[in-house]
Amino acid sequence: MSVAPDRYVAAPRVPTLGEGFFDAVAPATFPKHELRYRNQRAAARVGLDTLDAAEWERHFAAFAPLPDNLPSPLALRYHGHQFMTYNRDLGDGRGFLFAQLRADDGRLLDLGTKGSGQTPYSRAGDGRLTLLGGLREVLATEMLEALGVDTSKSFSLFETGESLYRSDEQSPTRASVLVRLSHSHIRFGSFQRQAAEGNAERVQQLLDYTAEHYMPDLCDRSGAARVAAVFARICEHTAALAASWTVAGFVHGVLNTDNMNVTGESFDYGPYRFLPTLDPDFVAAYFDASGLYAFGRQPTMLAWNLEQLAQALSLVCEAGALHDGLRAFGPTFERALRTKFLARLGLSPREPEGDQLLIEYVQAFLVDSAIGYERFFFDWYGGLARAGTAAASPDAAAYQRASFARVRTQFDGYVPAHPARLTAPYFQQSRPCTLLIEEIEALWSAIALRDDWSPFEAKLAEIAVMRTALQGEAT
């Protein structure tokens, strides 16, 4: 087998940017290539599902170039604000851009890596990824995709046979190399680096590249109008991302500007968490002592990151022309939150005022009751159509609280958006699918102690059942 000739479309576009945006690098060589995860769904979108096992290993563990694609991997250059402090000492330090392809819907997608070896930006790092880190990213992307978040897709994970030492993991620990499929690796920090170097021409080049490949409908504009329009679109994408995380109960953990991209796609999962219960102050990263990136602060921090991008773009556009995009962030976030929250509840939206009240009542109840975040959405998917199921829930007592009475009243008049989904196997279960930190640790313990991958595989299967239920065909 090989690539599917009718579906594989090589599209190496980053080299057209020219000097100053990347460095050609060589991948690391590993003592072992043991496949731990292969995403056939994602591979089918780019015509790589037909690769046999040996070809998959050759391309995604040894990193032989894909046909007609990048001849060598490229480490991308960027800077970034990390915890609101500007850092010039950044760039792809343990990953690179491996290939670019067209998806079945025509979008330009990137295959990028994590743990593929040292680059000019590795600093003192070894350029490697722990196996636990790879496993966590696979789980994050699968869960977020199931919950409707626009996320990168974990494409491939190989265990590499090396032993790594990390201060935040029991060491020595096993190593891996991950490949992810993403809708752009052009980061806010990509613009920041060129701006910090005072290179307005390259800032404009990057802006034009973004318009051409990710926002082609804006290419008929020129000059400041194009810059302002592209920036406004990035603001829209980012506001939608903030709303998606809020509704999914997801805490990214490290919202630095180098972890934000122009398409608003969620990617690069380090110390993330899913909420056990609704808590605006919940923090994912153990090193975020101030709570800067706490769950409830994520929209604020994404807006702040956009302000830093605007500052970089001010080299090629008057700052005042970018204000409309920034001002629209809040209203766009609120609209997206309403849409996504109602979708999460499986309800058809009504008038905005009523939808907003329902959201406020639900959030207040979730805080007051401390009920499991996923449990609530599982019990009440479809609203009052699931009242009988909710009455039999292990947490049914919570629905007798005074704070739930107004939720139930507000539910009245809402109808299921997808009635057929209520009969899906997922909603016949006794409990929701969750991905709490304790579960991830248990999955890893089985692997670390007994090399038992069956709990990990079972969790992926469980997430797939949820994804099928939540994203089934509308009726």
N, C-alpha and C positions, 0 to 999 in steps of 0.2 A: 504494500500500500504506500501511498504518499499523500500529499495535499490533494484536496478535492479540486480539480482544475476548473470546475464550473462555479465554485463558491469561494475559493481562496483568491483574494485580490491584494497583492502586495502594494503598499502605498507609502514608501519611505519619503516622508515630506520634511522632517526636521533638518536634514542636510541642506535644504534650500535656504535655510537661515544664514548659513555660512559661518565664518570665523567669529568666535566670541561667545557662542552659546553652548558649546559642548566640547568634550575631549574624547577622542577615541581611546578605548581601554581594552585590556585583555581579560577574559573571565578567569576566575580561579579554577584550578583543577582539584578534584575531590577524590579521596581514596575509595569512596563507595557511592553508588547511585541506587538508592532503594526507594521506589515510588511509594508515596504514602497517600497521595490524593491527585485525582485527575478529573477535571471538570469537563465532562463531555457536552453538557448543555452549552457552555460558553464556547467550547471548541467548535461546535456545529455552526455557531454564528459567524465564524471566520474561516470555515472550510478546513479546519485542522482536526476534526473528529475522526478522519480516516487514517491518521497516522497509526502505524502499528507500535508495539511496545518499544522496540529498538529505536525507531525513528523519534518517538516521543522523548526517550532518554537522550538521544543524540542532540536534539534541539533544546531541551529544557533542563538538562543537567550538565551536558558538555558544551552547550551553546554554539553548536554549529549553525551558521546562518541559515535562515529560511530562504527558499527560492526567491530570487529577484528582490531581496530585501536588504536591510543594512548589512554591509560587508563585515563590519565589526561593531561591537556594542559602543554606545555613546553615553558617557557620564555627563549629565546635564548640569549647567552652572546656575546657581541661584544664591541669594542671601535670604535673610528673613528676620522678623522679630520673634524672639523666643521669650515667652513670658514678658512681653512688652519691651524687651531690650534688644536693640539691633545687633545682629551677629553677621559679620562679613565672612566668617570662617566656615561657610557651609557649601553645599553642593552635594551631588550624589556620592555618598561616601561608602555605601555598601550595596549599591544597586546601580543599574544602568538601563537605558532604553535599548531593548533587544530587537524590536521589529515594530513596524506600523502596517496596519491592514484595514481594509474596508469591511465593515460588518454587513450582514444581510439587509440592513435598512439603509446602507450607504454611508453611515457615519464613519469617520476616521477614528480608529482605536489604536492604542499602544499596548505592546507587550513589554512590561518593565519587570525588573527583578528586585529581590531583597535577599541579601546574604550571598551575593555572587562574587565577592572578593574586593580587594582594595582598589581605590582609585586615587587620583590626585587630591581628593577631598576627604579622605578617610581619617586625616589627622592621626591620632595615635591608635585608632580602632583597627580591628582585624578584618573588617569587611564582611563578617559572618553574621548569620542569624541562628539563634537557638531553635531547636526543634519545637520547644514549647511556644516560642514566638510565632513560628510558622503555623502551628496548630491553632493558636488563638486567632490569627488573621483569617484562616479558613472558616472558623466558626463565626467570626464577626460578620464576614461578608455574606455567608449563607443566611444567617439570621436577619440581617438588615435587608437583604433582597426579599426575603419572605414577608417582611413587614412593610414593603413598599418604598424603602429608602433607595434613592439613586446612589448606588455604591459601585466601587470597583469590584471585579470578580476575581476571586482566587482561582487561578488557572491550573497551576501545577505545584506540587510540593514533593521534593525528594529529600530523604535523609542522606547525609553526606559522609558519615563515618568519622567525623572529627569530634574532638572534645574541646569544649569552650569553657572559659571562666568568666563569670558575670557576678557582679556584686549583688544583684537583685534576684538571683536564682541559685539554688543549691548546686554547687559546682564540684567537679567538672560535670558539664551537662552536654547533651547531644546536640548536633548541629544539623541545619537544613538549608535548602535554597528554595525560595518561593518565586513563582512567576505570577504576576497579576495582569489582568486585562482591564485597561482603563480608558475612559473617554478624556484623554489629554493628560499630559504631565507638565503642562505650562502652568506654573504656580504664580501666586502673587509675588513670591520671592524672585521669580525669574525676571520680572520687571524691576524689582527693587535693586537687583544687582546692577543692571545696566544703568539705572538712574544714579545709584551711588557712585558709579564710575564716570558720571557726567556724560554718558553717551546717548544723546537724544535720538540719534539716527537709529541705534539698535532698539531703543524703546519703541520707536515707530515701526521698525521691522517686526518686532514681536506682536505689536498691536495689529498690524496688517495680516500677519500669519494667523492670529486668532480669529480675525474676521473671516478670512478666506476659508479656513478649514472647520470652524465651529459655529460661525454665524454668517453664512454666505448671503443671507437676505439683507445684511447691512453693508455689503460691499459697494452698493451704488452710491454710498455717501463718501465724502472726502474731507480731508483736513480735520478741523476741530469737531465737525459734526460726526465724523466716523468715530473719533476717539470717545466722544461723549456717549454715542449710541452703544458702542461696545461695552463701555464701563457700566452703563445703565443695565445692559443685559446681564453682565456679571453680577451686578447687585441683585437682580431678580432671581438668578439661579441660586445665589448664596442665601437669600431670604427663604427660598423654598427649602433649601437644605436645612436651615435652622429649624423650620417648622417640622420637617420630617423627623429630625432627631428628637424634638420635643414630644411629638406624638408617639414615637417608637419607645420613648423612655430610655434613650441612649445617651451616654456621656462619653464623648470622644477622648477626653483626657488631656490632649496636647494640641490646642488650637493656635499653633504658631502660624505665621503667614506663609512659611514654606510648606505647610500642610493644607493649604487652600489652593484650589485650581480654578481655571477660568470657566469650566463647564458646570461648576457647582456640584460635582460628584464627590461623595464621601470616599476617602481613601487613607491609607497608611495608619494601621491600627496598632498602637502600642498599649499603654495602660488604660484600655477602655473598660466601661462597665455598662450593664443594663440595670435599670433601677429595680431593686427589690420592692420598694414602695415609693410613692411619690414624695420626693424631698428636694426642694429647690437648692438646698445646700450640699447635696450629695456630690462627692468628689471622686474621680476615678484614679488619679495619679497620686501615689504615696508622697511624691515630692512637691505636690501642689499645696503647700502648707497654708497659703493665704486663701485658698478656694477661688483663685482667679478664674479657673475654667470649670467651676461647679455647674451642675445641670441647669439651674435657673439663670446662669449668667451667659450661657452659650450664645443666644441671639445678640446680646450686647457685645460680646467679644468678636463675633463675626462682623458686626457693623464696624467695630474699631479696626479690624483687619482691612476692611474695605477702605477706610480712611487712609490707611498706609499705602494701599494700592493707588488711591487717588493722588496722593502726594508724589508717587513715582511717575504717574501719567502727566502730572503738571509740567513736566519737561517738554511735552509736545502739545499741550492744550492748556488754556487758561483755567485756573482752578475753579472759577465761577461756573464754567460750563459743565463741571462734573457734579455740582451740587444737587441737581435734580435726581440723579441716580441715588445719591446718599439719602435724600429726603424721602424717596419712595421705599426705602428698605422697610421701615416700620409698617406702613399700610400693606405692602406686599406680603410681609411675614404674617400679619393678622389674617389676610385673605387665605393664604396658603394653609395656615393653621386650622381655620374653619373647615376648609375642604378636606384636609387630610384627617382631621379629628373625626368628622362625620363618616369618612371612609373607614376609619379604624373601627368605628362602632357599627359599620355595615348599614348605615341609615341614609336615606335620601335627604339631602339638605332641604331646608325650608327657607324662610326669610332670614337675612343675616342677623337681625337682632335676636330672634329666637335661637338660632344656632349658637350665637355667642353666649347667651344665657345658659344653654345646656352645657357648653364647655366649662363655663365658670362653676356651675353647680357640680359637675362631675369632678373637677379638680379639687374643689373644696371638700367634697366627700372623700376623695382618695387621701387627702392629707389628714382629715379628721379620723378616718377609720383605720388608716395604715394597712388597708387590705393590699394583697399582692397586686402589683401593677398589671401584670398579664392576666391574673385571675379575673379582674373586673372586666376587661375587654372580652375575655373568653365567655364569661357568664352572660354578658349583656350584648353580644354581637347580634344585631338585628333588633335591639330594643325590647319592647314588651313582648315581642314574639318569642323571646327566650325566658320569659318570666318563670315558667315552670322549671326550666333547667336551673335558673338562678336560685329558686326556692330549695332545690335539692343540693346546692353547692355546699362544700365543707365550710364555706364562709358565709352561709346564708344569714347568720345572726347579724352580720355587719349591715345587711340590707334592712334591718329593723331600726337602725339608728335614725335619729331625727334629721341628720344631714342628708340622708338618702331620700327622704320623703319628697323634697322638691325636685330631685333628679327624676324620680318616678313620675311625678306630675308633668315635668317638662317632656318626658318621653312620649306622653300622650299626644297623638297626632303625627308622630314620625312613623314611617313605614320602612321595612327592610329594602335596601337598595338592590339586593340580590337574593331573593327568597330561596332559590335553589341551593345556595351555598350552606344554608342552615342544616341541610341533610347530609353534608359532606362527612366522611368518616372522622375528620378532626373534631367536629362539634358533637360527635357521639362519645367522645372520650370523657373521662371523669376529671381530667386536669388539663391545663394549657401547657403548651411548649414554652419553656423558659431557658435562659442562658445566663444564670447568675454565676458569680465568681466561684462560689463553692462547687458548682457543677463542673466548671472548667478545671478546677484543681483536682476533682475526683477523676475526670477523664485522663488528665495528665498522670496522676498517680498510678492508674492501671497500666499506662504505657511505660512509665519510668521504672516501676517495680517489677512488672511481669511481662513487659512488651505485649500487652493485651490491647489491641486496637478495636476490639469489638464494641466497647462502650462508645468510643468516638464515632464509629460507623453507625451505631444505633442512633446517636444524637443527630447525625446528618440525615438519617432516614426520617426521624421525627420532625425535623425542621422541614423536610420536603413535603410531608403530609400537611403541615400547616401552610406552607406556600401554596400548595394545590388548592386548599380550602379558601384562602384569602384572595387568591388571584385567579379563581376559576372564571369561566365564561359568564358574563352578566346575562340575566334572564329578565 
